Amino acid sequence: MKTLKSLLLAVMATMALTSCTYNTLVEQEEGVTRAWADVEAQYQRRADLIPNLVNTVKGYAAHEKEALEAVVNARSRATQVTIDPSNITPEKLQEYQAAQGEITQALGRLIAISESYPDLKANEQFSELQAQLEGTENRIAESRRLYNEAVNTYNVAVRRFPNIIWAWIFKFDKKTPFAAEAGAQKAPTVEF
């Protein structure tokens, strides 16, 4: 009888520990998903600002059609690349970052072109849109930082003992953090 009680207590203790570990891993995995949604929301905010910026520039720089089309095309490609937050692989993340990088480059060229048009630089709507884009870029950087923080916390949890056992049993796999794009260590060149 004592052995049965001891066995029952051991099983209950194991179940309690398993559920606590499992619940913690679920919470942390959901934190990663939420952080990824925040990253996507900031990129969407940037994509939403682009048409207004392009239309404002169009009126001043009609002959800069190539740069305007590059921004519109980059935006179109970037909004077509999506990632399922429960299955973020390094390859998918790299594809996503490449598409977003195209927008960054195209916007950089567009902003550089604006330097050639003093009236455009003085335009209140253009200045406001430029400030909003700058703020959005800061939000993107912060969202990516928070995403990486959530991924780090989660990845440490699934690799720590005894969580690693439960992570393996319940298939909690490591998540992929954002990494700097290739060549990001070099300062971009801006030509007028």
KOLNU-152291 format. One record per residue (C-alpha): x, y, z; residue number from 1. Coordinates in nm, 4 decimals, decimal comma. Example, Ala and Ser with C-alpha at 12.3 -4.5 7.8 and 13.67 -1.06 7.14 Angstrom:
2
px = 1,2300 | py = -0,4500 | pz = 0,7800 | k = 1
px = 1,3670 | py = -0,1060 | pz = 0,7140 | k = 2
// end
This chain:
192
px = 0,0000 | py = 0,0000 | pz = 0,0000 | k = 1
px = 0,2857 | py = 0,2359 | pz = 0,0881 | k = 2
px = 0,4553 | py = 0,1600 | pz = -0,2416 | k = 3
px = 0,1352 | py = 0,2398 | pz = -0,4304 | k = 4
px = 0,1020 | py = 0,5735 | pz = -0,2486 | k = 5
px = 0,4682 | py = 0,6556 | pz = -0,3195 | k = 6
px = 0,4263 | py = 0,5643 | pz = -0,6847 | k = 7
px = 0,1083 | py = 0,7713 | pz = -0,7087 | k = 8
px = 0,2813 | py = 1,0711 | pz = -0,5472 | k = 9
px = 0,5769 | py = 1,0351 | pz = -0,7851 | k = 10
px = 0,3450 | py = 1,0252 | pz = -1,0876 | k = 11
px = 0,1504 | py = 1,3286 | pz = -0,9610 | k = 12
px = 0,4726 | py = 1,5220 | pz = -0,8949 | k = 13
px = 0,5997 | py = 1,4383 | pz = -1,2424 | k = 14
px = 0,2693 | py = 1,5470 | pz = -1,3947 | k = 15
px = 0,2787 | py = 1,8740 | pz = -1,2015 | k = 16
px = 0,6354 | py = 1,9457 | pz = -1,3106 | k = 17
px = 0,5543 | py = 1,8532 | pz = -1,6690 | k = 18
px = 0,2533 | py = 2,0816 | pz = -1,6828 | k = 19
px = 0,4512 | py = 2,3696 | pz = -1,5314 | k = 20
px = 0,7339 | py = 2,3235 | pz = -1,7802 | k = 21
px = 0,4927 | py = 2,2734 | pz = -2,0671 | k = 22
px = 0,2937 | py = 2,5850 | pz = -1,9746 | k = 23
px = 0,6112 | py = 2,7915 | pz = -1,9466 | k = 24
px = 0,7288 | py = 2,6761 | pz = -2,2886 | k = 25
px = 0,3864 | py = 2,7530 | pz = -2,4382 | k = 26
px = 0,3911 | py = 3,1034 | pz = -2,2872 | k = 27
px = 0,7401 | py = 3,1695 | pz = -2,4182 | k = 28
px = 0,6571 | py = 3,0346 | pz = -2,7635 | k = 29
px = 0,3511 | py = 3,2589 | pz = -2,7740 | k = 30
px = 0,5756 | py = 3,5494 | pz = -2,6704 | k = 31
px = 0,7899 | py = 3,4814 | pz = -2,9764 | k = 32
px = 0,4783 | py = 3,4721 | pz = -3,1959 | k = 33
px = 0,3519 | py = 3,7994 | pz = -3,0478 | k = 34
px = 0,6900 | py = 3,9650 | pz = -3,0955 | k = 35
px = 0,6969 | py = 3,8497 | pz = -3,4581 | k = 36
px = 0,3498 | py = 3,9974 | pz = -3,5117 | k = 37
px = 0,4832 | py = 4,3295 | pz = -3,3780 | k = 38
px = 0,7705 | py = 4,3153 | pz = -3,6278 | k = 39
px = 0,5274 | py = 4,2526 | pz = -3,9131 | k = 40
px = 0,3006 | py = 4,5333 | pz = -3,7934 | k = 41
px = 0,5874 | py = 4,7828 | pz = -3,8106 | k = 42
px = 0,6875 | py = 4,6675 | pz = -4,1572 | k = 43
px = 0,3218 | py = 4,6999 | pz = -4,2619 | k = 44
px = 0,3138 | py = 5,0526 | pz = -4,1212 | k = 45
px = 0,6116 | py = 5,1384 | pz = -4,3387 | k = 46
px = 0,4480 | py = 4,9785 | pz = -4,6426 | k = 47
px = 0,1320 | py = 5,1810 | pz = -4,5766 | k = 48
px = 0,3276 | py = 5,5086 | pz = -4,5687 | k = 49
px = 0,5030 | py = 5,4470 | pz = -4,8993 | k = 50
px = 0,2127 | py = 5,5250 | pz = -5,1393 | k = 51
px = 0,1626 | py = 5,8665 | pz = -4,9769 | k = 52
px = 0,5333 | py = 5,9417 | pz = -4,9967 | k = 53
px = 0,5519 | py = 5,8353 | pz = -5,3612 | k = 54
px = 0,2482 | py = 6,0446 | pz = -5,4552 | k = 55
px = 0,3949 | py = 6,3483 | pz = -5,2822 | k = 56
px = 0,7254 | py = 6,3092 | pz = -5,4639 | k = 57
px = 0,5513 | py = 6,2464 | pz = -5,7988 | k = 58
px = 0,4253 | py = 6,6024 | pz = -5,8134 | k = 59
px = 0,7738 | py = 6,7457 | pz = -5,7745 | k = 60
px = 0,9895 | py = 6,4925 | pz = -5,9511 | k = 61
px = 0,7862 | py = 6,3532 | pz = -6,2376 | k = 62
px = 1,0992 | py = 6,2742 | pz = -6,4379 | k = 63
px = 1,2373 | py = 6,0583 | pz = -6,1531 | k = 64
px = 0,9985 | py = 5,7853 | pz = -6,2624 | k = 65
px = 1,2553 | py = 5,5050 | pz = -6,2276 | k = 66
px = 1,3167 | py = 5,5728 | pz = -5,8582 | k = 67
px = 0,9450 | py = 5,6003 | pz = -5,7878 | k = 68
px = 0,8744 | py = 5,2735 | pz = -5,9668 | k = 69
px = 1,1556 | py = 5,1025 | pz = -5,7738 | k = 70
px = 0,9905 | py = 5,2003 | pz = -5,4444 | k = 71
px = 0,6461 | py = 5,0848 | pz = -5,5587 | k = 72
px = 0,7831 | py = 4,7539 | pz = -5,6930 | k = 73
px = 0,9897 | py = 4,6873 | pz = -5,3811 | k = 74
px = 0,6841 | py = 4,7533 | pz = -5,1644 | k = 75
px = 0,4773 | py = 4,5157 | pz = -5,3761 | k = 76
px = 0,7355 | py = 4,2354 | pz = -5,3491 | k = 77
px = 0,7864 | py = 4,2877 | pz = -4,9770 | k = 78
px = 0,4170 | py = 4,2706 | pz = -4,8933 | k = 79
px = 0,3921 | py = 3,9377 | pz = -5,0795 | k = 80
px = 0,6586 | py = 3,7710 | pz = -4,8632 | k = 81
px = 0,4982 | py = 3,6398 | pz = -4,5459 | k = 82
px = 0,6145 | py = 3,4035 | pz = -4,2752 | k = 83
px = 0,4127 | py = 3,1731 | pz = -4,0543 | k = 84
px = 0,5311 | py = 3,2671 | pz = -3,7022 | k = 85
px = 0,5128 | py = 2,9052 | pz = -3,5881 | k = 86
px = 0,7547 | py = 2,8001 | pz = -3,8631 | k = 87
px = 1,0210 | py = 3,0678 | pz = -3,8991 | k = 88
px = 1,3247 | py = 2,9115 | pz = -4,0625 | k = 89
px = 1,6550 | py = 3,0862 | pz = -4,1322 | k = 90
px = 1,5839 | py = 3,0632 | pz = -4,5070 | k = 91
px = 1,2372 | py = 3,2166 | pz = -4,4782 | k = 92
px = 1,3660 | py = 3,4877 | pz = -4,2478 | k = 93
px = 1,6467 | py = 3,5669 | pz = -4,4924 | k = 94
px = 1,3948 | py = 3,5925 | pz = -4,7788 | k = 95
px = 1,1770 | py = 3,8229 | pz = -4,5669 | k = 96
px = 1,4746 | py = 4,0401 | pz = -4,4725 | k = 97
px = 1,5871 | py = 4,0609 | pz = -4,8364 | k = 98
px = 1,2442 | py = 4,1845 | pz = -4,9451 | k = 99
px = 1,2377 | py = 4,4434 | pz = -4,6662 | k = 100
px = 1,5952 | py = 4,5425 | pz = -4,7541 | k = 101
px = 1,4823 | py = 4,6221 | pz = -5,1087 | k = 102
px = 1,2326 | py = 4,8708 | pz = -4,9679 | k = 103
px = 1,5000 | py = 5,0273 | pz = -4,7489 | k = 104
px = 1,7319 | py = 5,0727 | pz = -5,0472 | k = 105
px = 1,4574 | py = 5,2082 | pz = -5,2737 | k = 106
px = 1,3449 | py = 5,4535 | pz = -5,0042 | k = 107
px = 1,7042 | py = 5,5629 | pz = -4,9552 | k = 108
px = 1,7325 | py = 5,6476 | pz = -5,3256 | k = 109
px = 1,3989 | py = 5,8295 | pz = -5,3131 | k = 110
px = 1,5045 | py = 6,0375 | pz = -5,0125 | k = 111
px = 1,8370 | py = 6,1129 | pz = -5,1845 | k = 112
px = 1,6475 | py = 6,2367 | pz = -5,4920 | k = 113
px = 1,4447 | py = 6,4685 | pz = -5,2714 | k = 114
px = 1,7676 | py = 6,6536 | pz = -5,1893 | k = 115
px = 1,7685 | py = 6,7778 | pz = -5,5510 | k = 116
px = 1,4285 | py = 6,9419 | pz = -5,5073 | k = 117
px = 1,4322 | py = 7,2247 | pz = -5,2518 | k = 118
px = 1,0573 | py = 7,2820 | pz = -5,2916 | k = 119
px = 0,9906 | py = 6,9168 | pz = -5,2139 | k = 120
px = 1,2153 | py = 6,9254 | pz = -4,9067 | k = 121
px = 1,0210 | py = 7,2305 | pz = -4,7867 | k = 122
px = 0,6831 | py = 7,0648 | pz = -4,8527 | k = 123
px = 0,5073 | py = 7,0088 | pz = -4,5212 | k = 124
px = 0,3437 | py = 6,6809 | pz = -4,6265 | k = 125
px = 0,6750 | py = 6,5396 | pz = -4,7507 | k = 126
px = 0,8517 | py = 6,6432 | pz = -4,4308 | k = 127
px = 0,5795 | py = 6,4851 | pz = -4,2197 | k = 128
px = 0,5887 | py = 6,1611 | pz = -4,4197 | k = 129
px = 0,9674 | py = 6,1533 | pz = -4,3992 | k = 130
px = 0,9495 | py = 6,1985 | pz = -4,0205 | k = 131
px = 0,6886 | py = 5,9216 | pz = -3,9958 | k = 132
px = 0,9099 | py = 5,6894 | pz = -4,2004 | k = 133
px = 1,2063 | py = 5,7685 | pz = -3,9774 | k = 134
px = 0,9970 | py = 5,6936 | pz = -3,6705 | k = 135
px = 0,8737 | py = 5,3729 | pz = -3,8292 | k = 136
px = 1,2303 | py = 5,2620 | pz = -3,9030 | k = 137
px = 1,3078 | py = 5,3150 | pz = -3,5330 | k = 138
px = 0,9985 | py = 5,1122 | pz = -3,4390 | k = 139
px = 1,1073 | py = 4,8347 | pz = -3,6758 | k = 140
px = 1,4501 | py = 4,8238 | pz = -3,5126 | k = 141
px = 1,2930 | py = 4,8117 | pz = -3,1655 | k = 142
px = 1,0430 | py = 4,5420 | pz = -3,2688 | k = 143
px = 1,3236 | py = 4,3322 | pz = -3,4119 | k = 144
px = 1,5204 | py = 4,3751 | pz = -3,0899 | k = 145
px = 1,2210 | py = 4,2649 | pz = -2,8812 | k = 146
px = 1,1613 | py = 3,9699 | pz = -3,1137 | k = 147
px = 1,5238 | py = 3,8599 | pz = -3,0748 | k = 148
px = 1,4915 | py = 3,8972 | pz = -2,6981 | k = 149
px = 1,1794 | py = 3,6755 | pz = -2,6974 | k = 150
px = 1,3539 | py = 3,4200 | pz = -2,9204 | k = 151
px = 1,6574 | py = 3,4178 | pz = -2,6918 | k = 152
px = 1,4459 | py = 3,3637 | pz = -2,3796 | k = 153
px = 1,2528 | py = 3,0838 | pz = -2,5495 | k = 154
px = 1,5638 | py = 2,9160 | pz = -2,6973 | k = 155
px = 1,7379 | py = 2,9179 | pz = -2,3587 | k = 156
px = 1,4279 | py = 2,7653 | pz = -2,1977 | k = 157
px = 1,4010 | py = 2,4794 | pz = -2,4484 | k = 158
px = 1,7723 | py = 2,3983 | pz = -2,4110 | k = 159
px = 1,7865 | py = 2,4136 | pz = -2,0300 | k = 160
px = 1,7622 | py = 2,0934 | pz = -1,8259 | k = 161
px = 1,5064 | py = 1,9465 | pz = -1,7508 | k = 162
px = 1,3061 | py = 2,1548 | pz = -2,0005 | k = 163
px = 1,5043 | py = 2,0038 | pz = -2,2851 | k = 164
px = 1,3389 | py = 1,6688 | pz = -2,2165 | k = 165
px = 0,9888 | py = 1,8141 | pz = -2,2277 | k = 166
px = 1,0762 | py = 2,0329 | pz = -2,5252 | k = 167
px = 1,1858 | py = 1,7215 | pz = -2,7110 | k = 168
px = 0,8745 | py = 1,5261 | pz = -2,6093 | k = 169
px = 0,6351 | py = 1,8078 | pz = -2,7023 | k = 170
px = 0,8379 | py = 1,9213 | pz = -3,0073 | k = 171
px = 0,9270 | py = 2,2716 | pz = -2,8940 | k = 172
px = 1,1991 | py = 2,3561 | pz = -3,1461 | k = 173
px = 1,4454 | py = 2,6440 | pz = -3,1338 | k = 174
px = 1,3339 | py = 2,9646 | pz = -3,3066 | k = 175
px = 1,5299 | py = 3,1726 | pz = -3,5552 | k = 176
px = 1,6324 | py = 3,5253 | pz = -3,4502 | k = 177
px = 1,6867 | py = 3,8189 | pz = -3,6839 | k = 178
px = 2,0449 | py = 3,8555 | pz = -3,7952 | k = 179
px = 2,2129 | py = 4,1435 | pz = -3,9714 | k = 180
px = 2,1885 | py = 4,1290 | pz = -4,3479 | k = 181
px = 2,5001 | py = 4,0426 | pz = -4,5432 | k = 182
px = 2,7067 | py = 4,3579 | pz = -4,5891 | k = 183
px = 2,5220 | py = 4,5467 | pz = -4,3135 | k = 184
px = 2,8538 | py = 4,6330 | pz = -4,1491 | k = 185
px = 2,9395 | py = 4,8613 | pz = -4,4436 | k = 186
px = 2,7973 | py = 5,2106 | pz = -4,4539 | k = 187
px = 2,5700 | py = 5,2682 | pz = -4,7554 | k = 188
px = 2,6866 | py = 5,5038 | pz = -5,0258 | k = 189
px = 2,4540 | py = 5,7815 | pz = -5,1326 | k = 190
px = 2,5084 | py = 5,9437 | pz = -5,4717 | k = 191
px = 2,3355 | py = 6,2511 | pz = -5,6053 | k = 192
// end
